[in-house]
Amino acid sequence: MTLAALHKNTGAQAVLGLLIGIAFGFLLQKGAVTTYEVIMGQLLLTDFTVVKVMLSAVLTGMIGLYILERKGLARRHVRAGSLGSNVIGGLIFGIGFALLGYCPGTVVGAVGQGNLDALFGGVVGLVLGAAVFSRLYPSLSRGILKKGSFRSKTLPELLHMNQATVVVLLAVFMVIVLVGLEFMGL
């Protein structure tokens, strides 16, 4: 199936999304970031497993997206943002994280490995939170979500640098951080 055909086939997209989601959850579980103890260790700065997994994912995704863009197989769609939407989103995320100890990705992975706290606290919380937010969205979108609007820029645009240079510099930095964390036993 060609990319153009896949773009038009919503059924194939749903199957592909499900398979990628299952792989993502499997990798989160294998990376041990679906356990409460590891997540709490990260928040207490005693266990840097989450940072290492996330840095590895960002590094892989950054290089992968750069290659896909260069081959014409992907395009970025950078959207404008606002301070209000970032604050509200951060508060919603932070409250859920503080109450349960899972983020949305790890809560689903934790359900997959049988954690009932993640099922009843996390999934129910996600559904209720989404319902409340969608109910309040019309009034929020006219008010606080628009406060402090800004045009989104990519890092190369912000730094006035070539995209390849930024990718290489960030990749080197991330590898140094990952090696440093391992060297320090974190």
ABEGO torsion letter per residue (X at the ends): XBAAAAAABAAAAAAAAAAAAAAAAAAAAAAGAABAAAAAAAAAGABAAAAAAAAAAAAAAAAAAAAAAAAGABBBBBBBBBAAAAAAAAAAAAAAAAAAGBBAAAAAAAAAAGBAAAAAAAAAAAAAAAAAAAAAAAAAAABAAABGBBBBBBAAAAAGBBAAAAAAAAAAAAAAAAAAAAAAGX
